[in-house]
Amino acid sequence: MGLTILGVVLGAVVAILITIGIENLRKPHLVIELIPPSDKEYEKRPARNVRFLYLKVSNKPLPTWARWMSRDAATQCHGTITFHHLDGQNVFSRAMQVRWSGSPEPTPIHVVVGDQTYLFFDPSKLAFLSRMDIYPGESESLDTVAKFDDENECYGWSNENYFTDPVWRNPNWKLTSGRYLIKVTITTSGEKISKVFRLINDVPRSDSRLEQKMENDNVYD
């Protein structure tokens, strides 16, 4: 009788452990990676030449041996970016909400009535908090910084930049020429990850970039 009860208990414990292991395995597994900068030219925009610096957030698929299951989607992914000096101190003492590159631009619609031009905003695009679903094996890019024309400074890039004066150049996220650390934190249901990169902004626009952090790069919030 004693051995039977022990066997039942051990079987239940093993079943529970297996269930926990499977659930942990199926949770979203996000990674943040560098991708090449994007250079764009405009005619009737607040800048003629812009370099955007991006990062990529991926939800890694399950390993091959576990493909009989499916990993969960990372839903409602959102996050923040903080900017730091090379000694780790926070430049602005606050965090910037991330903007997913694939989300709609919150730009106004120009409507001309007679001699008057009116601006109308789509309420669904006005939110400063940008969210994105990332499915297993897929990725989404997010904006970090933009640098314009021949200017020395660059600007943290978020939905706020569409509503500032001057447009795009948000003084709240202005970074003078120099080198910085940026800490990116992404949160989704069941997971929160962070990663630090180096921002190179003491070079011409065409050479500005993000790099992998060095061993001694630490940040302090």
C-alpha positions as protocol buffer text, in pm:
chain_id: "A"
residue {
  index: 1
  type: MET
  ca { x: 0 y: 0 z: 0 }
}
residue {
  index: 2
  type: GLY
  ca { x: 280 y: 240 z: 96 }
}
residue {
  index: 3
  type: LEU
  ca { x: 464 y: 181 z: -234 }
}
residue {
  index: 4
  type: THR
  ca { x: 141 y: 233 z: -428 }
}
residue {
  index: 5
  type: ILE
  ca { x: 76 y: 569 z: -262 }
}
residue {
  index: 6
  type: LEU
  ca { x: 439 y: 671 z: -317 }
}
residue {
  index: 7
  type: GLY
  ca { x: 413 y: 578 z: -683 }
}
residue {
  index: 8
  type: VAL
  ca { x: 97 y: 783 z: -724 }
}
residue {
  index: 9
  type: VAL
  ca { x: 257 y: 1084 z: -556 }
}
residue {
  index: 10
  type: LEU
  ca { x: 574 y: 1057 z: -765 }
}
residue {
  index: 11
  type: GLY
  ca { x: 367 y: 1020 z: -1081 }
}
residue {
  index: 12
  type: ALA
  ca { x: 169 y: 1333 z: -994 }
}
residue {
  index: 13
  type: VAL
  ca { x: 487 y: 1529 z: -921 }
}
residue {
  index: 14
  type: VAL
  ca { x: 644 y: 1421 z: -1251 }
}
residue {
  index: 15
  type: ALA
  ca { x: 327 y: 1516 z: -1441 }
}
residue {
  index: 16
  type: ILE
  ca { x: 322 y: 1858 z: -1275 }
}
residue {
  index: 17
  type: LEU
  ca { x: 692 y: 1915 z: -1355 }
}
residue {
  index: 18
  type: ILE
  ca { x: 639 y: 1814 z: -1719 }
}
residue {
  index: 19
  type: THR
  ca { x: 340 y: 2049 z: -1747 }
}
residue {
  index: 20
  type: ILE
  ca { x: 540 y: 2338 z: -1599 }
}
residue {
  index: 21
  type: GLY
  ca { x: 830 y: 2263 z: -1833 }
}
residue {
  index: 22
  type: ILE
  ca { x: 604 y: 2261 z: -2141 }
}
residue {
  index: 23
  type: GLU
  ca { x: 433 y: 2585 z: -2039 }
}
residue {
  index: 24
  type: ASN
  ca { x: 770 y: 2755 z: -1985 }
}
residue {
  index: 25
  type: LEU
  ca { x: 893 y: 2626 z: -2319 }
}
residue {
  index: 26
  type: ARG
  ca { x: 587 y: 2763 z: -2497 }
}
residue {
  index: 27
  type: LYS
  ca { x: 621 y: 3113 z: -2350 }
}
residue {
  index: 28
  type: PRO
  ca { x: 736 y: 3386 z: -2592 }
}
residue {
  index: 29
  type: HIS
  ca { x: 1113 y: 3406 z: -2626 }
}
residue {
  index: 30
  type: LEU
  ca { x: 1207 y: 3758 z: -2735 }
}
residue {
  index: 31
  type: VAL
  ca { x: 1551 y: 3875 z: -2845 }
}
residue {
  index: 32
  type: ILE
  ca { x: 1663 y: 4228 z: -2940 }
}
residue {
  index: 33
  type: GLU
  ca { x: 1912 y: 4257 z: -3227 }
}
residue {
  index: 34
  type: LEU
  ca { x: 2086 y: 4519 z: -3439 }
}
residue {
  index: 35
  type: ILE
  ca { x: 1974 y: 4581 z: -3797 }
}
residue {
  index: 36
  type: PRO
  ca { x: 2129 y: 4821 z: -4052 }
}
residue {
  index: 37
  type: PRO
  ca { x: 2031 y: 5191 z: -4044 }
}
residue {
  index: 38
  type: SER
  ca { x: 1785 y: 5324 z: -4301 }
}
residue {
  index: 39
  type: ASP
  ca { x: 1861 y: 5638 z: -4504 }
}
residue {
  index: 40
  type: LYS
  ca { x: 1562 y: 5818 z: -4654 }
}
residue {
  index: 41
  type: GLU
  ca { x: 1516 y: 6123 z: -4873 }
}
residue {
  index: 42
  type: TYR
  ca { x: 1212 y: 6350 z: -4869 }
}
residue {
  index: 43
  type: GLU
  ca { x: 1095 y: 6652 z: -5064 }
}
residue {
  index: 44
  type: LYS
  ca { x: 815 y: 6804 z: -4861 }
}
residue {
  index: 45
  type: ARG
  ca { x: 894 y: 6684 z: -4511 }
}
residue {
  index: 46
  type: PRO
  ca { x: 1059 y: 6851 z: -4207 }
}
residue {
  index: 47
  type: ALA
  ca { x: 1399 y: 6720 z: -4326 }
}
residue {
  index: 48
  type: ARG
  ca { x: 1535 y: 6634 z: -4668 }
}
residue {
  index: 49
  type: ASN
  ca { x: 1773 y: 6357 z: -4559 }
}
residue {
  index: 50
  type: VAL
  ca { x: 1715 y: 6137 z: -4257 }
}
residue {
  index: 51
  type: ARG
  ca { x: 1898 y: 5840 z: -4110 }
}
residue {
  index: 52
  type: PHE
  ca { x: 1680 y: 5621 z: -3889 }
}
residue {
  index: 53
  type: LEU
  ca { x: 1844 y: 5378 z: -3647 }
}
residue {
  index: 54
  type: TYR
  ca { x: 1645 y: 5064 z: -3585 }
}
residue {
  index: 55
  type: LEU
  ca { x: 1651 y: 4752 z: -3372 }
}
residue {
  index: 56
  type: LYS
  ca { x: 1476 y: 4422 z: -3436 }
}
residue {
  index: 57
  type: VAL
  ca { x: 1272 y: 4229 z: -3181 }
}
residue {
  index: 58
  type: SER
  ca { x: 1216 y: 3863 z: -3268 }
}
residue {
  index: 59
  type: ASN
  ca { x: 1005 y: 3591 z: -3109 }
}
residue {
  index: 60
  type: LYS
  ca { x: 1224 y: 3287 z: -3155 }
}
residue {
  index: 61
  type: PRO
  ca { x: 1058 y: 2963 z: -3271 }
}
residue {
  index: 62
  type: LEU
  ca { x: 1077 y: 2649 z: -3063 }
}
residue {
  index: 63
  type: PRO
  ca { x: 1383 y: 2426 z: -3115 }
}
residue {
  index: 64
  type: THR
  ca { x: 1347 y: 2163 z: -3385 }
}
residue {
  index: 65
  type: TRP
  ca { x: 1292 y: 1878 z: -3141 }
}
residue {
  index: 66
  type: ALA
  ca { x: 992 y: 2060 z: -2992 }
}
residue {
  index: 67
  type: ARG
  ca { x: 821 y: 2168 z: -3314 }
}
residue {
  index: 68
  type: TRP
  ca { x: 531 y: 1935 z: -3239 }
}
residue {
  index: 69
  type: MET
  ca { x: 419 y: 2215 z: -3005 }
}
residue {
  index: 70
  type: SER
  ca { x: 369 y: 2580 z: -3085 }
}
residue {
  index: 71
  type: ARG
  ca { x: 524 y: 2875 z: -2906 }
}
residue {
  index: 72
  type: ASP
  ca { x: 285 y: 3144 z: -2784 }
}
residue {
  index: 73
  type: ALA
  ca { x: 265 y: 3478 z: -2959 }
}
residue {
  index: 74
  type: ALA
  ca { x: 414 y: 3776 z: -2777 }
}
residue {
  index: 75
  type: THR
  ca { x: 103 y: 3992 z: -2752 }
}
residue {
  index: 76
  type: GLN
  ca { x: 74 y: 4363 z: -2686 }
}
residue {
  index: 77
  type: CYS
  ca { x: 451 y: 4415 z: -2689 }
}
residue {
  index: 78
  type: HIS
  ca { x: 544 y: 4760 z: -2568 }
}
residue {
  index: 79
  type: GLY
  ca { x: 849 y: 4912 z: -2410 }
}
residue {
  index: 80
  type: THR
  ca { x: 1078 y: 5199 z: -2327 }
}
residue {
  index: 81
  type: ILE
  ca { x: 1416 y: 5338 z: -2425 }
}
residue {
  index: 82
  type: THR
  ca { x: 1645 y: 5522 z: -2186 }
}
residue {
  index: 83
  type: PHE
  ca { x: 1948 y: 5722 z: -2298 }
}
residue {
  index: 84
  type: HIS
  ca { x: 2266 y: 5723 z: -2092 }
}
residue {
  index: 85
  type: HIS
  ca { x: 2609 y: 5883 z: -2088 }
}
residue {
  index: 86
  type: LEU
  ca { x: 2901 y: 5643 z: -2119 }
}
residue {
  index: 87
  type: ASP
  ca { x: 2939 y: 5649 z: -1741 }
}
residue {
  index: 88
  type: GLY
  ca { x: 2589 y: 5502 z: -1716 }
}
residue {
  index: 89
  type: GLN
  ca { x: 2403 y: 5809 z: -1592 }
}
residue {
  index: 90
  type: ASN
  ca { x: 2059 y: 5870 z: -1744 }
}
residue {
  index: 91
  type: VAL
  ca { x: 2068 y: 6170 z: -1981 }
}
residue {
  index: 92
  type: PHE
  ca { x: 1704 y: 6271 z: -1939 }
}
residue {
  index: 93
  type: SER
  ca { x: 1613 y: 6102 z: -1609 }
}
residue {
  index: 94
  type: ARG
  ca { x: 1309 y: 5946 z: -1776 }
}
residue {
  index: 95
  type: ALA
  ca { x: 1217 y: 5685 z: -2036 }
}
residue {
  index: 96
  type: MET
  ca { x: 1088 y: 5727 z: -2391 }
}
residue {
  index: 97
  type: GLN
  ca { x: 805 y: 5505 z: -2512 }
}
residue {
  index: 98
  type: VAL
  ca { x: 915 y: 5287 z: -2805 }
}
residue {
  index: 99
  type: ARG
  ca { x: 760 y: 5325 z: -3147 }
}
residue {
  index: 100
  type: TRP
  ca { x: 721 y: 5014 z: -3361 }
}
residue {
  index: 101
  type: SER
  ca { x: 826 y: 5094 z: -3718 }
}
residue {
  index: 102
  type: GLY
  ca { x: 533 y: 4901 z: -3860 }
}
residue {
  index: 103
  type: SER
  ca { x: 270 y: 5097 z: -3669 }
}
residue {
  index: 104
  type: PRO
  ca { x: 78 y: 5376 z: -3846 }
}
residue {
  index: 105
  type: GLU
  ca { x: 233 y: 5722 z: -3846 }
}
residue {
  index: 106
  type: PRO
  ca { x: 16 y: 5960 z: -3640 }
}
residue {
  index: 107
  type: THR
  ca { x: 19 y: 6225 z: -3912 }
}
residue {
  index: 108
  type: PRO
  ca { x: -277 y: 6461 z: -3965 }
}
residue {
  index: 109
  type: ILE
  ca { x: -509 y: 6467 z: -4265 }
}
residue {
  index: 110
  type: HIS
  ca { x: -515 y: 6805 z: -4442 }
}
residue {
  index: 111
  type: VAL
  ca { x: -863 y: 6911 z: -4547 }
}
residue {
  index: 112
  type: VAL
  ca { x: -907 y: 7233 z: -4747 }
}
residue {
  index: 113
  type: VAL
  ca { x: -1241 y: 7412 z: -4713 }
}
residue {
  index: 114
  type: GLY
  ca { x: -1251 y: 7730 z: -4917 }
}
residue {
  index: 115
  type: ASP
  ca { x: -940 y: 7928 z: -4826 }
}
residue {
  index: 116
  type: GLN
  ca { x: -888 y: 7747 z: -4498 }
}
residue {
  index: 117
  type: THR
  ca { x: -684 y: 7432 z: -4432 }
}
residue {
  index: 118
  type: TYR
  ca { x: -789 y: 7215 z: -4139 }
}
residue {
  index: 119
  type: LEU
  ca { x: -596 y: 6936 z: -3973 }
}
residue {
  index: 120
  type: PHE
  ca { x: -777 y: 6622 z: -3861 }
}
residue {
  index: 121
  type: PHE
  ca { x: -619 y: 6340 z: -3661 }
}
residue {
  index: 122
  type: ASP
  ca { x: -727 y: 5979 z: -3661 }
}
residue {
  index: 123
  type: PRO
  ca { x: -791 y: 5908 z: -3289 }
}
residue {
  index: 124
  type: SER
  ca { x: -671 y: 5550 z: -3331 }
}
residue {
  index: 125
  type: LYS
  ca { x: -325 y: 5679 z: -3425 }
}
residue {
  index: 126
  type: LEU
  ca { x: -283 y: 5941 z: -3154 }
}
residue {
  index: 127
  type: ALA
  ca { x: -169 y: 5714 z: -2873 }
}
residue {
  index: 128
  type: PHE
  ca { x: 190 y: 5764 z: -2760 }
}
residue {
  index: 129
  type: LEU
  ca { x: 201 y: 5403 z: -2638 }
}
residue {
  index: 130
  type: SER
  ca { x: 278 y: 5181 z: -2938 }
}
residue {
  index: 131
  type: ARG
  ca { x: 195 y: 4810 z: -2913 }
}
residue {
  index: 132
  type: MET
  ca { x: 267 y: 4517 z: -3142 }
}
residue {
  index: 133
  type: ASP
  ca { x: 198 y: 4142 z: -3153 }
}
residue {
  index: 134
  type: ILE
  ca { x: 497 y: 3927 z: -3253 }
}
residue {
  index: 135
  type: TYR
  ca { x: 428 y: 3569 z: -3356 }
}
residue {
  index: 136
  type: PRO
  ca { x: 672 y: 3276 z: -3327 }
}
residue {
  index: 137
  type: GLY
  ca { x: 944 y: 3291 z: -3593 }
}
residue {
  index: 138
  type: GLU
  ca { x: 858 y: 3653 z: -3680 }
}
residue {
  index: 139
  type: SER
  ca { x: 1014 y: 3989 z: -3592 }
}
residue {
  index: 140
  type: GLU
  ca { x: 926 y: 4357 z: -3581 }
}
residue {
  index: 141
  type: SER
  ca { x: 1159 y: 4656 z: -3604 }
}
residue {
  index: 142
  type: LEU
  ca { x: 1142 y: 4947 z: -3362 }
}
residue {
  index: 143
  type: ASP
  ca { x: 1266 y: 5303 z: -3397 }
}
residue {
  index: 144
  type: THR
  ca { x: 1534 y: 5440 z: -3167 }
}
residue {
  index: 145
  type: VAL
  ca { x: 1697 y: 5756 z: -3305 }
}
residue {
  index: 146
  type: ALA
  ca { x: 1676 y: 5981 z: -3612 }
}
residue {
  index: 147
  type: LYS
  ca { x: 1939 y: 6222 z: -3746 }
}
residue {
  index: 148
  type: PHE
  ca { x: 1853 y: 6495 z: -3998 }
}
residue {
  index: 149
  type: ASP
  ca { x: 2037 y: 6660 z: -4287 }
}
residue {
  index: 150
  type: ASP
  ca { x: 2376 y: 6803 z: -4178 }
}
residue {
  index: 151
  type: GLU
  ca { x: 2280 y: 6858 z: -3813 }
}
residue {
  index: 152
  type: ASN
  ca { x: 2518 y: 6745 z: -3540 }
}
residue {
  index: 153
  type: GLU
  ca { x: 2250 y: 6641 z: -3293 }
}
residue {
  index: 154
  type: CYS
  ca { x: 2011 y: 6350 z: -3320 }
}
residue {
  index: 155
  type: TYR
  ca { x: 1674 y: 6284 z: -3158 }
}
residue {
  index: 156
  type: GLY
  ca { x: 1512 y: 5992 z: -2985 }
}
residue {
  index: 157
  type: TRP
  ca { x: 1229 y: 5881 z: -3213 }
}
residue {
  index: 158
  type: SER
  ca { x: 879 y: 5802 z: -3088 }
}
residue {
  index: 159
  type: ASN
  ca { x: 518 y: 5895 z: -3165 }
}
residue {
  index: 160
  type: GLU
  ca { x: 577 y: 6220 z: -2977 }
}
residue {
  index: 161
  type: ASN
  ca { x: 799 y: 6348 z: -3257 }
}
residue {
  index: 162
  type: TYR
  ca { x: 499 y: 6394 z: -3486 }
}
residue {
  index: 163
  type: PHE
  ca { x: 348 y: 6655 z: -3254 }
}
residue {
  index: 164
  type: THR
  ca { x: 647 y: 6870 z: -3154 }
}
residue {
  index: 165
  type: ASP
  ca { x: 751 y: 7214 z: -3269 }
}
residue {
  index: 166
  type: PRO
  ca { x: 951 y: 7189 z: -3486 }
}
residue {
  index: 167
  type: VAL
  ca { x: 799 y: 6866 z: -3612 }
}
residue {
  index: 168
  type: TRP
  ca { x: 1023 y: 6557 z: -3582 }
}
residue {
  index: 169
  type: ARG
  ca { x: 1285 y: 6738 z: -3371 }
}
residue {
  index: 170
  type: ASN
  ca { x: 1155 y: 6669 z: -3022 }
}
residue {
  index: 171
  type: PRO
  ca { x: 1358 y: 6885 z: -2779 }
}
residue {
  index: 172
  type: ASN
  ca { x: 1272 y: 6643 z: -2499 }
}
residue {
  index: 173
  type: TRP
  ca { x: 1487 y: 6375 z: -2665 }
}
residue {
  index: 174
  type: LYS
  ca { x: 1762 y: 6588 z: -2823 }
}
residue {
  index: 175
  type: LEU
  ca { x: 2109 y: 6432 z: -2805 }
}
residue {
  index: 176
  type: THR
  ca { x: 2408 y: 6651 z: -2885 }
}
residue {
  index: 177
  type: SER
  ca { x: 2710 y: 6521 z: -3075 }
}
residue {
  index: 178
  type: GLY
  ca { x: 2873 y: 6243 z: -2878 }
}
residue {
  index: 179
  type: ARG
  ca { x: 2850 y: 5877 z: -2782 }
}
residue {
  index: 180
  type: TYR
  ca { x: 2579 y: 5734 z: -2563 }
}
residue {
  index: 181
  type: LEU
  ca { x: 2431 y: 5412 z: -2433 }
}
residue {
  index: 182
  type: ILE
  ca { x: 2070 y: 5323 z: -2499 }
}
residue {
  index: 183
  type: LYS
  ca { x: 1880 y: 5068 z: -2293 }
}
residue {
  index: 184
  type: VAL
  ca { x: 1582 y: 4907 z: -2462 }
}
residue {
  index: 185
  type: THR
  ca { x: 1323 y: 4727 z: -2250 }
}
residue {
  index: 186
  type: ILE
  ca { x: 1039 y: 4530 z: -2410 }
}
residue {
  index: 187
  type: THR
  ca { x: 746 y: 4391 z: -2211 }
}
residue {
  index: 188
  type: THR
  ca { x: 488 y: 4137 z: -2322 }
}
residue {
  index: 189
  type: SER
  ca { x: 258 y: 3894 z: -2149 }
}
residue {
  index: 190
  type: GLY
  ca { x: 486 y: 3660 z: -1962 }
}
residue {
  index: 191
  type: GLU
  ca { x: 822 y: 3817 z: -2045 }
}
residue {
  index: 192
  type: LYS
  ca { x: 1029 y: 4132 z: -1999 }
}
residue {
  index: 193
  type: ILE
  ca { x: 1370 y: 4172 z: -2160 }
}
residue {
  index: 194
  type: SER
  ca { x: 1630 y: 4449 z: -2176 }
}
residue {
  index: 195
  type: LYS
  ca { x: 1944 y: 4508 z: -2381 }
}
residue {
  index: 196
  type: VAL
  ca { x: 2201 y: 4789 z: -2402 }
}
residue {
  index: 197
  type: PHE
  ca { x: 2359 y: 4928 z: -2719 }
}
residue {
  index: 198
  type: ARG
  ca { x: 2609 y: 5202 z: -2802 }
}
residue {
  index: 199
  type: LEU
  ca { x: 2491 y: 5504 z: -3000 }
}
residue {
  index: 200
  type: ILE
  ca { x: 2759 y: 5665 z: -3216 }
}
residue {
  index: 201
  type: ASN
  ca { x: 2656 y: 6027 z: -3278 }
}
residue {
  index: 202
  type: ASP
  ca { x: 2990 y: 6213 z: -3304 }
}
residue {
  index: 203
  type: VAL
  ca { x: 3014 y: 6137 z: -3676 }
}
residue {
  index: 204
  type: PRO
  ca { x: 2838 y: 6264 z: -3992 }
}
residue {
  index: 205
  type: ARG
  ca { x: 2478 y: 6151 z: -4047 }
}
residue {
  index: 206
  type: SER
  ca { x: 2584 y: 5883 z: -4296 }
}
residue {
  index: 207
  type: ASP
  ca { x: 2807 y: 5719 z: -4032 }
}
residue {
  index: 208
  type: SER
  ca { x: 2580 y: 5746 z: -3727 }
}
residue {
  index: 209
  type: ARG
  ca { x: 2489 y: 5401 z: -3600 }
}
residue {
  index: 210
  type: LEU
  ca { x: 2415 y: 5164 z: -3315 }
}
residue {
  index: 211
  type: GLU
  ca { x: 2672 y: 4911 z: -3201 }
}
residue {
  index: 212
  type: GLN
  ca { x: 2684 y: 4620 z: -2960 }
}
residue {
  index: 213
  type: LYS
  ca { x: 2764 y: 4725 z: -2604 }
}
residue {
  index: 214
  type: MET
  ca { x: 3116 y: 4682 z: -2467 }
}
residue {
  index: 215
  type: GLU
  ca { x: 3194 y: 4474 z: -2160 }
}
residue {
  index: 216
  type: ASN
  ca { x: 3226 y: 4780 z: -1937 }
}
residue {
  index: 217
  type: ASP
  ca { x: 2904 y: 4946 z: -2057 }
}
residue {
  index: 218
  type: ASN
  ca { x: 2662 y: 4969 z: -1765 }
}
residue {
  index: 219
  type: VAL
  ca { x: 2358 y: 5191 z: -1723 }
}
residue {
  index: 220
  type: TYR
  ca { x: 2200 y: 5342 z: -1415 }
}
residue {
  index: 221
  type: ASP
  ca { x: 1831 y: 5436 z: -1416 }
}
